[in-house]
Amino acid sequence: MSKYTAQMSNRGGCWRLYVVLMGVPVSQWPEHDFGPTPVVPTVAERSQALTGLGFVFTHGEWEWTEYDASPGDDASPVRLLATARVCSLDGGAS
């Protein structure tokens, strides 16, 4: 069973979920845009989006990391990045 990493981040008020495919151009990664929303999409909404992309959680937890929008600048806005392990619905490579 091939395992992948799903990531979700927010840019300009829009949450975007995507699945990282090593060796594949970023422009071809499966992605889902939740559109403008002031709140983080729920776990159920993320799961539904992943299913629509052909993936399923291997673990039900997301890990959150924060990072500076401008590295090295303590006054920089903080951005959030969520990651979770997923596998393709068919169990093979996507």
Beta strands, then each sheet from edge to edge (+ up, - down):
strand 1: 3-11
strand 2: 14-20
strand 3: 31-36
strand 4: 55-57
strand 5: 63-68
strand 6: 78-88
sheet 1: 3+ 2- 1+ 6- 4+
sheet 2: 3+ 2- 1+ 6- 5+
end
